[in-house]
Amino acid sequence: MTDRKLALEAWESLFRAQHELFTQMNTDFEGSDIAQAEYDVLLTVTRSPEMTARLRDVTSNMLISQPSVSRLVDRMVSRGLVDKAPDPEDGRGSLITATEAGARQFRALAMVHGRSIAERMSVLDDAELKTLRDLAEKLRGH
């Protein structure tokens, strides 16, 4: 049986590490035209075939509610970062496609953010990074 005290200590340590890293990485978005939540939308969309993803897939990768994601995407449409169209396979769904401008802005910020992530994670060696990745996937139920 799992040691309850150890489980609580591990959870608290994981939570605090994630929070501290997240807070530090907020600086990556200062001075950018793309907010962190918009970056997360573009991350999902640009990684999808033809830079198009279903709204429900975008929502499943976000840490905010579906209505909040819908409002965020609508703001991104008005800013020219993404296009939104009805999903022909799901009458209630939408397809989100990165515009060329959105993809360009995403790629520029992804270079900065990727270096920032790598720098902050460099306190771990490759074996530790693989272990961390595998443990996090296990906790996520994969």
Order of alpha helices (4+ residues) and beta strands (2+ residues): alpha-alpha-beta-alpha-alpha-beta-beta-alpha-alpha
